Amino acid sequence: MSGLGRIRHPRKVPNPSILLISENHGDILETQFARYAREYDVRVADSLMAAYLQAREVHEAGGQMALFVTESVLPHATVFDAVAKMRTVVPTARRVVVAHWERFRQDADQLRHGLSTGKYDAYLLMPRGVRDEEFHTAIVEMLNDWNATVATPEVEAVRIIAPEHTPLTLAIHDYLDRIGSPSGIHPPESEVGQEVLARYTGEPDRWPVVETYNREPQVPTSVRDVAMTIYGRPDDIDVEQVVDLAIVGAGPAGLAASVYAASEGLSTVAIESEAIGGQAGTSSMIRNYLGFPRGISGMRLAQRARNQAIRFGTRFFTGWPVTGVTVGADGQPHRVHTEGGDVVARSVLIASGVDYRRLGVDSLEELIGRGVHYGAAMTAAREMEGQDVLVVGGGNSAGQAAVHLSRFARSVTILVRRRSLAETMSAYLIKEIEYNPRIEVRTCGQVVDGGGEASLEWVELEDVETQERERREVRGLFLLLGAEPRCDWLPEQIALDERGFVLTGRDVPADRWNDGVPPPDLCTTVPGIFAAGDIRSGSMKRVASATGEGANAVSLVHDHLAPEQT
């Protein structure tokens, strides 16, 4: 057999492709992947060179490669050569290594190291028979992740019609991505654009026109307008009803509390100012969250938690910032105020998280939504294909954003003020970044200027030690600069630390203790008002810790409500 190997199934590519690479066990893999053949173009190659030619054929035909599955032993190349080559050819495709059961233990130690450094997305045992659903669960997770972040939706729940990608258009699209609602942006002259505009009865030449779940098209002036169309307003709640728990914020802490509270019989309302999931919901892949060995995107984790909470009875309202809380006097319920109405609750959990700290460079603030983004901005990643981008920040969120952007951008530079990432980023992410040839880390630097005509074109960087400056051409700037609390809406009775975070438990000033005893953990200085997650002073700023705090807060809510329940 020649070094080029065989190429099977060369044909036109109507669907995204799955490429199976195996010299001796291609028939086993092809049989296993037959269940995907209806919706994917499943191909088999018996060598790295054959696989490369297959991938080129798909690309030249205008198709997309969703998944590479390579056996752990290949002719004429190592598996590491194979995944590196496939990453170069199609960086957006997910990569899976499978070992034949005769070699699984033999290959495990070496291949697990490649998994921990991000060379591929999963390392699996080749199925030994039919209905190996453990294997196929992993494959479906890879395809699900690819479809959510790369593929164009086959069916759009929301259609956005606009002649250009304005900041508002992109913000709406990004919001819809974060809540898991498939959507697309179409020009007015397109077939979809003409179809939607034919049903639009509002003022002409106003954009974007948005059709949500086949309802009458509208022209929203904010993301909140779209959120209200989907989820409603807080004043949809009967104002005479007093709920047991109102949760402010639907990030990991708020979601955990909403699941546990509702499952234990408490009437629960969660109010979120943006998209459910908070900052964690923008993470492209969280790999160190307990119970998800192959990782899970923040959006998927948030949507699963939301669906779980809804199953138990939690009501969610998004797009409505809380503007204040009136503390109930003498044990009376508290009143939570939003721009869309009030919620009256016997207890309140503050889980509103934090915002990214602002850069403070006026010329760049003017370009927000036009190449400059606070947070990971999942939708904007697709807009960066073939461009050079800069990620500012040294935390896990910045690392995850850089890895995701590297699937699209030509190059990604991570900029931090410190001398290394080791103090602020998890080791697994640092290893993955070190391996990725598209990502560069620049230390001891900061952004001091930038600009462009219609969108971002350049930034100016300064070395914080030497004050030397350089100008770089970039088309994307993603700012993940650390935590900044937004607590100006809280009543003065709630104590804050010097940085503006909510004080709880033993951190509450001693003069606010009751009979010399500090409040229990997660309790604020107001009875019946609790705090959990990133907004709480001293929190770990990790998804797992926020989830734990949200769950723990529910037991304190029960204790607070106990006199009324007996």
Number of C-alpha atoms within 10 A of each C-alpha: 5 6 12 16 16 15 16 13 11 11 11 12 19 14 17 19 23 24 25 26 28 25 19 14 14 18 13 15 19 19 11 19 18 11 12 13 14 9 11 20 22 22 23 25 24 24 27 27 20 19 27 19 14 22 23 16 16 22 15 11 13 12 18 22 26 26 24 24 23 29 27 25 22 18 15 12 12 14 20 16 13 25 21 17 16 21 20 13 15 20 18 22 23 24 25 23 27 24 21 19 13 10 14 17 12 11 14 16 10 10 21 14 11 21 18 17 19 20 22 22 18 23 23 20 19 22 19 11 9 8 10 12 11 11 15 15 11 18 20 13 14 23 17 14 21 17 15 20 18 17 17 12 14 10 10 17 16 21 24 27 27 20 15 14 17 14 15 17 24 21 18 25 25 21 22 21 22 27 20 17 18 18 22 19 23 21 16 21 13 11 10 17 19 15 12 21 19 10 13 17 10 13 9 10 10 11 20 26 25 25 23 19 14 12 11 13 23 23 19 19 12 13 20 19 16 23 23 16 14 14 13 18 21 25 15 12 17 11 12 8 10 19 19 21 30 28 29 23 29 32 31 35 34 35 32 25 32 35 24 22 27 23 18 13 11 20 19 28 25 27 27 23 19 22 27 32 27 27 23 23 26 28 27 27 23 22 17 16 15 9 9 11 12 17 20 21 19 24 26 22 21 27 18 13 22 25 14 19 24 17 13 19 19 26 20 22 26 23 26 22 20 21 15 17 19 13 22 17 8 6 10 13 20 23 20 22 20 20 14 18 15 21 27 26 23 21 26 28 27 26 30 29 29 20 19 15 14 14 16 11 12 12 15 24 17 13 20 16 21 23 23 25 19 20 23 27 25 22 20 21 22 17 16 21 17 14 16 22 28 26 26 26 26 25 20 21 23 26 27 23 26 30 20 21 32 27 24 22 23 15 21 28 19 23 23 23 19 17 11 15 23 13 11 12 18 15 15 15 25 19 15 21 22 14 14 19 14 21 23 16 17 18 17 16 22 21 24 17 16 23 21 17 7 9 17 23 18 19 22 15 19 18 17 16 9 9 12 10 15 11 13 15 17 22 23 28 29 25 23 26 21 17 16 17 19 14 19 10 12 19 13 11 10 18 20 21 15 9 9 16 23 28 25 27 18 16 18 22 15 13 9 15 14 10 8 9 11 19 20 12 19 25 24 27 22 17 15 25 24 29 30 31 30 29 26 28 22 14 14 12 17 14 19 16 17 27 19 16 24 31 22 18 25 23 15 19 22 19 13 16 17 10 8 9 8 5
